[in-house]
């Protein structure tokens, strides 16, 4: 065993033993002893596509139809989505007999097909699958033939035993919470398997400490991960309540802190800000997650540990990334968007980041992680963090921020050193939001001994109509709600370029305002976004 990790070897040995037939000859139950309820709504439109053999994940599609479980091609993200069976809620939302039969057929064929894809037995995927099968048991299995239900229950017990043996999950991502959720679901539905619950509760507290920062931010610094972690924890709490089991003391406070942080990261339309791999999500889903979380305290205006600031005045909400990137191991989906901001006016998004793409769209994923896809400054077309498939390389190490408020107005000043090693340069950004919310001003500067070429980008939501003024000194911005705003700048050439928006359900064409300054030009630009009329 020299050169190997003893802990990994022991864990793999436990998992292998767990998949062997039990020597205790524990009887597999005929059905779940206690019901498990899935808390989240499905999408009947996606259910209809599943009937056509199409599984939609983000902006990607994977074939998912009877006879196809032997296909292990494609990205791990799409394969994980297929093997997790969370899409059962979409078939359930469709609610037809054809949807029920398609669910039963796909589950039956999955059980009968030897799984050689390592993604299918990854702990988080197993946990999601257990929770999905149990959460929709009454939809696709309760009225099935005895033979199907017996095979299903046998596989559930076997998967839960393997998952229990795989604890603790070693991946430095949010996956551990999903794995624990699956084990808790198995413990509730199969109370005769007493070790499942004790083992899940043994490792849950350390996952809470590892993943959730003191201010409620998730360590990955992604609004999307914050939402998914909140969903996992509220499900775990509901399962423990159903089993009349005592939750760990840290569970309730962790849910409250996650919910408070999630409120910081919402725009006026109720959706999420697009930082570090997030997409908008539907406001109804975010509302439901917050409702399930329970008691709502006063939402903070900043997340000191997570590194986000919320400047809200009048109908305007400005959200800015003022933190260093997440630590190595938690940065797989991290973007090079340090000091990027987004701005919404009421329910209309005005300035945005471009969004994210799943790993299946590798060419888009890399482009959307780059600094140029964010509303911030970029030096010499070089991202502020080095982008790698497994995370980030060179990155900002020091991000400093100061905030002041007076009479309803907000001032924010921040800087980062992401280009210090490559160009010997710092980026400093100053923002001001008037108390009315109708006057937003900014200043971006490059501090370097050697002058640098740079651009400051302001990506616009697709619903915003941008018109460059004839004098070239300003841009008129018309929002979907009808209001008009004006963008002006001083110290740089102003232009409008094409952009793309992937924060919603499908890619959309968009535009961006770009301020450019050559090395021989000023190293500081000032800009303003003000309401007209």
Phi, psi and omega per residue, in radians:
X1 nan 0.084 3.123
X2 -1.061 2.387 -3.138
X3 1.509 -0.111 3.117
X4 -1.882 2.888 3.122
X5 -1.558 1.966 -3.106
X6 -1.018 -0.629 -3.122
X7 -1.164 -0.734 3.119
X8 -1.138 -0.733 3.131
X9 -1.059 -0.766 -3.131
X10 -1.147 -0.705 3.122
X11 -1.108 -0.796 3.137
X12 -1.100 -0.638 3.107
X13 -1.147 -0.715 3.107
X14 -1.096 -0.723 -3.136
X15 -1.131 -0.704 3.120
X16 -1.121 -0.738 3.116
X17 -1.127 -0.634 -3.096
X18 -1.132 -0.467 -3.113
X19 -1.489 -0.122 3.070
X20 -1.340 2.687 3.081
X21 -0.989 2.416 -3.096
X22 -1.181 2.299 3.098
X23 -1.288 -0.302 3.141
X24 -1.488 -0.074 3.100
X25 0.942 0.735 3.095
X26 -1.097 2.258 -3.091
X27 -1.252 2.319 3.080
X28 -1.378 2.225 -3.106
X29 -1.170 2.739 3.141
X30 -1.319 -0.436 -3.107
X31 -2.796 2.861 3.055
X32 -0.998 2.356 -3.138
X33 -1.215 -0.719 3.090
X34 -2.110 2.500 -3.136
X35 -1.265 2.583 3.034
X36 -2.038 2.260 -3.062
X37 -1.918 2.263 3.038
X38 -1.373 2.236 -3.005
X39 -1.496 -0.201 -2.909
X40 -1.947 2.509 -3.097
X41 -1.307 2.619 3.027
X42 -1.684 3.078 -3.125
X43 -2.043 1.927 -3.102
X44 -1.091 -0.471 3.094
X45 -1.137 -0.749 3.090
X46 -1.203 -0.561 3.066
X47 -1.085 -0.690 3.111
X48 -1.144 -0.618 3.104
X49 -1.221 -0.582 3.079
X50 -1.105 -0.624 3.085
X51 -1.117 -0.459 3.084
X52 -1.506 -0.001 3.129
X53 1.540 0.371 -3.099
X54 -2.095 2.113 3.026
X55 -1.771 2.085 -3.109
X56 -1.708 2.180 3.099
X57 -2.237 1.880 -3.065
X58 1.103 -2.113 3.112
X59 -1.865 0.352 -3.130
X60 -2.060 2.766 3.138
X61 -2.271 2.364 3.067
X62 -2.157 2.431 3.061
X63 -1.152 2.280 3.109
X64 -2.497 1.725 -3.078
X65 -2.629 2.818 -3.135
X66 -0.905 2.404 3.139
X67 1.534 0.036 -3.040
X68 -1.867 0.134 -3.056
X69 -1.272 -0.204 3.103
X70 -1.423 -0.098 -3.110
X71 -1.467 1.964 3.123
X72 -1.921 0.406 3.099
X73 -1.495 2.997 3.110
X74 1.637 3.087 -3.064
X75 -1.275 2.657 3.070
X76 -1.018 -0.548 -3.127
X77 -1.113 -0.830 3.140
X78 -1.193 -0.693 3.123
X79 -1.130 -0.721 3.116
X80 -1.093 -0.710 3.114
X81 -1.082 -0.681 3.134
X82 -1.183 -0.844 -3.049
X83 -1.309 -0.230 -3.135
X84 -1.415 -0.399 3.117
X85 1.127 0.291 3.077
X86 -1.150 -0.329 3.097
X87 -1.201 -0.129 3.065
X88 -1.017 -0.534 -3.135
X89 -1.161 -0.468 3.093
X90 -1.269 -0.707 3.063
X91 -1.133 -0.658 3.118
X92 -1.156 -0.671 3.109
X93 -1.118 -0.590 3.071
X94 -1.138 -0.786 2.921
X95 1.327 0.159 -3.114
X96 -1.557 2.890 3.063
X97 -1.091 -0.614 3.110
X98 -1.131 -0.644 3.112
X99 -1.177 -0.725 3.114
X100 -1.091 -0.763 -3.119
X101 -1.191 -0.652 3.104
X102 -1.127 -0.711 3.095
X103 -1.071 -0.808 -3.112
X104 -1.119 -0.719 -3.132
X105 -1.132 -0.783 -3.105
X106 -1.161 -0.696 3.096
X107 -1.147 -0.786 -3.122
X108 -1.061 -0.787 -3.127
X109 -1.199 -0.594 3.103
X110 -1.094 -0.779 -3.132
X111 -1.095 -0.648 -3.071
X112 -1.407 -0.230 -3.076
X113 -1.689 2.129 3.066
X114 -1.011 2.264 -3.063
X115 -1.698 1.835 3.106
X116 -1.703 -0.102 3.134
X117 -1.389 2.072 -3.132
X118 -1.065 -0.437 3.120
X119 -1.099 -0.597 -3.076
X120 -1.142 -0.420 -3.125
X121 -1.937 0.232 3.043
X122 -1.146 2.397 -3.007
X123 -0.928 -0.727 -3.122
X124 -1.190 -0.603 3.119
X125 -1.215 -0.733 3.089
X126 -1.086 -0.761 3.131
X127 -1.069 -0.765 3.119
X128 -1.130 -0.682 -3.119
X129 -1.164 -0.773 3.114
X130 -1.026 -0.837 -3.132
X131 -1.098 -0.662 -3.131
X132 -1.216 -0.800 3.133
X133 -1.066 -0.756 -3.130
X134 -1.275 -0.681 -3.110
X135 -1.176 -0.382 -3.137
X136 -2.103 0.336 -3.118
X137 -0.977 -0.792 -3.094
X138 -1.149 -0.394 -3.135
X139 -1.372 -0.841 -2.992
X140 -1.933 -0.235 -3.006
X141 -2.099 -0.496 -2.997
X142 -1.025 -0.623 -3.102
X143 -1.721 0.145 -3.112
X144 -1.349 2.985 3.098
X145 -1.179 2.741 -3.100
X146 -1.016 -0.683 -3.088
X147 -1.084 -0.718 3.123
X148 -1.141 -0.809 -3.109
X149 -1.121 -0.636 3.110
X150 -1.144 -0.743 3.105
X151 -1.152 -0.674 3.125
X152 -1.109 -0.837 -3.106
X153 -1.153 -0.663 3.103
X154 -1.088 -0.728 3.127
X155 -1.201 -0.651 3.087
X156 -1.045 -0.801 3.130
X157 -1.111 -0.770 3.140
X158 -1.110 -0.751 3.121
X159 -1.138 -0.716 3.140
X160 -1.135 -0.675 3.096
X161 -1.126 -0.730 3.110
X162 -1.146 -0.683 3.124
X163 -1.156 -0.721 3.083
X164 -1.042 -0.713 3.134
X165 -1.215 -0.424 -3.106
X166 -1.415 -0.170 3.142
X167 -1.244 2.515 -0.051
X168 -1.429 2.652 3.099
X169 -1.266 2.282 -3.013
X170 -1.641 -0.272 -3.116
X171 -1.111 2.331 -3.140
X172 -1.471 1.068 3.117
X173 -2.503 -3.057 -3.121
X174 -1.312 0.005 -3.040
X175 -1.085 -0.516 -3.067
X176 -1.037 -0.634 -3.134
X177 -1.168 -0.656 3.113
X178 -1.173 -0.672 3.098
X179 -1.102 -0.795 3.136
X180 -1.115 -0.676 3.103
X181 -1.013 -0.762 3.126
X182 -1.092 -0.688 -3.139
X183 -1.204 -0.654 3.082
X184 -1.148 -0.702 3.106
X185 -1.064 -0.733 3.100
X186 -1.121 -0.680 -3.140
X187 -1.128 -0.650 3.134
X188 -1.225 -0.785 -3.083
X189 -1.335 -0.419 -3.082
X190 -2.224 1.165 -3.036
X191 -1.083 -0.310 3.084
X192 -1.168 -0.380 3.110
X193 -1.563 1.247 -2.980
X194 -1.059 -0.486 -3.069
X195 -1.227 -0.379 -3.106
X196 -1.057 -0.841 -3.073
X197 -1.184 -0.785 -3.116
X198 -1.089 -0.647 -3.134
X199 -1.253 -0.694 3.105
X200 -1.094 -0.781 -3.116
X201 -1.239 -0.372 3.090
X202 -1.193 -0.659 -3.028
X203 -1.764 -0.204 3.138
X204 -1.072 -0.827 -3.115
X205 -0.996 -0.683 -3.123
X206 -1.238 -0.527 3.061
X207 -1.204 -0.671 3.101
X208 -1.080 -0.774 3.128
X209 -1.148 -0.668 -3.071
X210 -1.267 -0.601 -2.974
X211 -1.770 -0.516 -2.998
X212 -1.867 2.099 -3.125
X213 -1.321 2.844 -3.074
X214 -0.985 -0.535 -3.121
X215 -1.529 0.068 3.125
X216 1.654 -0.098 3.062
X217 -1.217 2.552 2.981
X218 -1.399 2.557 -3.031
X219 -1.107 -0.384 3.096
X220 -1.301 -0.199 3.099
X221 1.057 0.655 3.114
X222 -2.135 2.198 3.059
X223 -0.982 -0.565 3.133
X224 -1.163 -0.758 3.116
X225 -1.195 -0.610 3.069
X226 -1.032 -0.769 3.128
X227 -1.140 -0.815 -3.101
X228 -1.149 -0.641 3.091
X229 -1.137 -0.706 3.097
X230 -1.102 -0.714 3.105
X231 -1.094 -0.795 3.135
X232 -1.046 -0.766 -3.069
X233 -1.246 -0.639 3.089
X234 -1.190 -0.586 3.046
X235 -1.137 -0.768 3.132
X236 -1.055 -0.764 3.140
X237 -1.107 -0.735 3.124
X238 -1.117 -0.677 3.118
X239 -1.133 -0.754 3.135
X240 -1.133 -0.653 3.090
X241 -1.133 -0.691 3.116
X242 -1.116 -0.593 3.132
X243 -1.525 -0.002 -3.088
X244 0.948 0.708 3.113
X245 -1.783 2.564 -3.133
X246 -1.373 2.111 -3.141
X247 -1.324 2.751 3.053
X248 -1.096 2.563 -3.080
X249 -0.980 -0.512 -3.061
X250 -1.385 -0.202 -3.018
X251 -1.169 -0.898 -3.120
X252 -1.024 -0.919 3.108
X253 -1.049 -0.591 3.112
X254 -1.130 -0.726 3.107
X255 -1.107 -0.765 3.140
X256 -1.077 -0.728 -3.108
X257 -1.221 -0.717 3.091
X258 -1.057 -0.738 -3.133
X259 -1.134 -0.725 3.119
X260 -1.091 -0.740 3.121
X261 -1.144 -0.658 -3.136
X262 -1.105 -0.627 3.115
X263 -1.124 -0.572 3.098
X264 -1.118 -0.603 -2.960
X265 -1.662 0.346 3.115
X266 -1.816 2.570 3.019
X267 -1.591 3.130 -3.123
X268 -1.121 -0.391 3.103
X269 -1.462 0.005 3.120
X270 1.566 -0.163 3.118
X271 -1.515 3.138 -3.041
X272 -1.588 2.654 2.984
X273 -1.256 2.656 -3.009
X274 -1.728 1.275 3.063
X275 -2.015 2.443 2.965
X276 0.884 0.964 3.004
X277 1.545 0.094 -3.106
X278 -1.456 2.693 2.940
X279 -2.076 2.930 -3.054
X280 -0.985 -0.785 -2.926
X281 1.088 2.858 3.123
X282 -1.432 2.510 3.136
X283 -1.091 -0.533 -3.138
X284 -1.148 -0.643 3.108
X285 -1.186 -0.754 3.116
X286 -1.113 -0.744 3.100
X287 -1.033 -0.770 -3.119
X288 -1.126 -0.734 3.116
X289 -1.074 -0.709 3.119
X290 -1.213 -0.633 3.079
X291 -1.125 -0.764 3.104
X292 -1.108 -0.542 3.139
X293 -1.144 -0.531 3.067
X294 1.731 -2.426 -2.974
X295 -0.842 2.268 -3.136
X296 -1.895 2.012 3.039
X297 -1.531 -3.043 3.115
X298 -1.253 2.188 -3.103
X299 -1.216 2.352 3.106
X300 -1.243 2.918 3.093
X301 -1.765 -0.114 3.120
X302 -2.661 2.666 3.071
X303 -2.024 1.694 -3.020
X304 -1.144 -0.770 -3.112
X305 -1.308 -0.681 3.136
X306 -1.342 -0.466 3.095
X307 1.457 0.835 3.067
X308 -2.364 2.514 3.071
X309 -2.140 2.470 3.086
X310 -2.049 2.047 3.108
X311 -1.926 1.888 -3.049
X312 -2.101 2.211 3.126
X313 -2.645 2.333 -3.076
X314 0.999 -2.222 3.110
X315 -1.697 0.061 -3.058
X316 -1.672 2.428 3.049
X317 -2.248 2.077 3.087
X318 -2.001 2.172 -3.132
X319 -2.039 2.281 -3.052
X320 -2.320 2.422 3.086
X321 -1.482 1.898 -3.095
X322 -2.091 0.467 -3.093
X323 -2.097 2.782 3.002
X324 -1.216 2.684 3.127
X325 -1.012 2.769 3.132
X326 -1.091 2.731 -3.100
X327 -1.155 2.784 3.108
X328 -0.963 2.379 -3.076
X329 1.749 -0.484 3.088
X330 -1.956 0.236 -2.998
X331 -1.954 0.324 -3.087
X332 -1.017 -0.626 -3.124
X333 -1.848 0.197 -3.063
X334 -1.208 2.525 3.095
X335 -1.852 2.794 3.073
X336 -1.599 1.083 -3.028
X337 -2.019 0.497 -3.105
X338 -1.013 2.288 -3.119
X339 1.223 0.239 3.011
X340 -1.272 2.653 3.086
X341 -2.350 2.818 3.011
X342 -2.257 2.653 -3.081
X343 -2.404 2.242 3.039
X344 -2.191 2.601 3.113
X345 -2.086 1.883 -3.024
X346 1.057 -2.202 3.136
X347 -1.637 0.078 -3.125
X348 -1.751 2.181 3.018
X349 -1.455 2.364 -3.115
X350 -1.933 -1.211 3.081
X351 -1.722 2.304 -3.052
X352 -2.396 2.977 2.808
X353 -1.666 2.913 -2.991
X354 -1.327 -0.322 3.132
X355 1.844 -2.631 -3.040
X356 -2.586 2.839 3.080
X357 -2.323 2.550 3.096
X358 -1.181 2.865 -3.118
X359 -1.035 -0.390 3.131
X360 -1.103 -0.461 3.123
X361 -1.825 1.211 -2.972
X362 -1.024 -0.678 -3.110
X363 -1.172 -0.655 3.082
X364 -1.303 -0.672 -3.089
X365 -1.035 -0.802 -3.132
X366 -1.132 -0.726 -3.122
X367 -1.150 -0.678 -3.093
X368 -1.331 -0.315 3.066
X369 -1.427 -0.299 -3.046
X370 -1.237 2.734 3.122
X371 -1.040 -0.613 -3.111
X372 -1.083 -0.324 3.120
X373 -1.569 0.197 -3.097
X374 -2.185 2.730 -3.123
X375 -1.502 1.403 -3.125
X376 -2.804 -3.049 -3.129
X377 -1.546 2.557 3.053
X378 -2.369 2.371 -3.137
X379 -1.722 2.185 3.006
X380 0.880 0.674 3.114
X381 0.965 0.502 -3.136
X382 -1.976 2.172 -3.113
X383 -1.103 2.614 -3.114
X384 -1.220 -0.382 3.007
X385 -2.189 2.545 3.092
X386 -1.357 2.189 -3.066
X387 -1.588 2.221 3.075
X388 -2.276 2.709 -3.136
X389 -1.005 -0.620 -3.094
X390 -1.545 -0.051 -3.141
X391 2.678 -2.288 -3.104
X392 -2.147 2.560 3.010
X393 -1.737 -2.024 3.068
X394 -0.933 2.437 -3.025
X395 -2.749 2.854 2.993
X396 -1.067 2.317 3.093
X397 -1.799 -0.542 3.120
X398 -2.133 2.077 3.023
X399 -2.125 1.981 -3.096
X400 -1.864 2.497 -3.078
X401 -2.564 2.463 3.037
X402 -2.330 2.470 -3.100
X403 -2.348 2.458 3.072
X404 -2.388 2.625 3.091
X405 -2.423 2.466 3.102
X406 -2.754 2.219 3.076
X407 0.935 0.620 3.088
X408 1.532 -0.136 3.101
X409 -1.618 2.715 -3.076
X410 -2.211 2.408 2.985
X411 -2.167 2.368 3.134
X412 -2.411 2.248 3.088
X413 -2.234 2.269 -3.107
X414 -2.525 2.732 3.099
X415 -2.570 2.751 3.065
X416 -2.550 2.768 -3.042
X417 -1.958 0.530 -3.091
X418 -1.076 -0.419 3.133
X419 -1.852 0.233 -3.088
X420 -1.132 -0.708 -3.102
X421 -1.307 -0.565 -3.073
X422 -1.565 -0.676 -3.074
X423 -2.187 -0.017 -3.073
X424 1.114 0.599 -2.985
X425 -2.196 2.618 3.003
X426 -2.001 2.566 2.999
X427 -1.855 2.200 3.092
X428 -2.085 2.261 -3.126
X429 -2.177 2.287 3.065
X430 -2.076 2.376 3.135
X431 -2.259 2.570 3.063
X432 -2.397 2.306 3.062
X433 -2.165 2.069 -3.133
X434 -1.187 2.799 -3.102
X435 -1.060 -0.508 3.125
X436 -1.297 -0.340 -3.044
X437 1.334 0.098 -3.064
X438 -1.869 0.161 3.119
X439 -2.488 1.844 3.136
X440 -2.040 2.167 -3.101
X441 -2.193 2.613 -3.127
X442 -2.532 2.822 3.073
X443 -2.499 2.206 3.087
X444 -2.059 2.310 -3.102
X445 -2.390 2.552 3.013
X446 -1.869 2.126 3.131
X447 -1.852 1.905 -3.042
X448 -2.723 2.553 3.071
X449 -1.160 -0.503 3.113
X450 -1.924 2.167 3.129
X451 -0.987 2.516 -3.068
X452 -2.158 2.636 2.949
X453 -1.480 2.348 -3.118
X454 -2.608 2.917 3.048
X455 -2.413 2.580 3.038
X456 -2.058 2.132 -3.048
X457 -1.899 2.456 3.072
X458 -2.238 1.651 3.134
X459 -1.295 2.352 -3.088
X460 -1.823 2.511 3.072
X461 -1.088 2.551 -3.109
X462 -0.977 -0.453 -3.121
X463 -1.404 -0.053 3.141
X464 -1.582 2.269 3.064
X465 -1.710 2.111 -3.095
X466 -1.929 2.288 3.129
X467 -2.244 2.073 3.113
X468 -1.283 2.268 3.140
X469 -1.192 2.598 -3.096
X470 -0.970 -0.569 -3.134
X471 -1.380 -0.091 3.104
X472 1.269 0.170 -3.074
X473 -1.809 0.040 -3.127
X474 -2.861 2.920 3.136
X475 -2.307 2.277 3.027
X476 -1.568 2.308 -3.069
X477 -2.072 2.096 3.117
X478 -1.916 2.118 -3.098
X479 -1.471 2.841 -3.127
X480 -1.046 -0.577 -3.137
X481 -1.323 -0.090 3.077
X482 1.865 -0.316 -3.118
X483 -1.249 2.610 3.118
X484 -2.028 2.444 3.122
X485 -2.273 2.847 3.107
X486 -2.225 2.383 3.057
X487 -1.876 2.236 3.093
X488 -2.261 2.710 -3.125
X489 -2.572 2.712 3.126
X490 -2.420 2.280 3.075
X491 1.793 0.059 -3.135
X492 -2.713 2.761 3.065
X493 -1.323 2.367 -3.080
X494 -1.908 2.397 3.132
X495 -2.654 2.924 3.086
X496 -2.050 2.258 3.142
X497 -2.232 2.900 3.082
X498 -1.235 2.650 3.056
X499 -2.529 -3.095 3.093
X500 -2.433 2.547 3.129
X501 -2.125 2.098 3.134
X502 -2.196 0.700 3.096
X503 -1.630 -0.210 -3.111
X504 -1.862 -2.645 -3.048
X505 -1.395 -0.282 3.141
X506 -2.656 2.707 3.115
X507 -1.095 2.490 3.121
X508 -2.386 2.534 3.042
X509 -1.230 2.536 -3.141
X510 -2.611 -3.110 3.102
X511 -2.253 2.866 3.089
X512 -2.450 2.515 2.975
X513 -1.565 2.287 -3.100
X514 -2.183 2.178 3.013
X515 -1.782 2.177 -3.089
X516 -2.110 2.491 3.111
X517 -2.457 2.215 3.116
X518 -1.401 2.918 -3.088
X519 -1.028 -0.588 -3.124
X520 -1.449 -0.039 -3.118
X521 -1.633 -3.035 3.116
X522 -1.070 2.568 3.121
X523 -1.744 0.367 -3.125
X524 -2.593 2.361 3.053
X525 -2.223 2.528 3.064
X526 -2.052 2.514 -3.111
X527 -2.552 2.833 -3.137
X528 -2.588 2.528 3.039
X529 -2.165 1.973 -3.044
X530 -2.254 2.612 -3.137
X531 -1.372 2.427 3.088
X532 -1.683 2.489 3.072
X533 1.392 nan nan
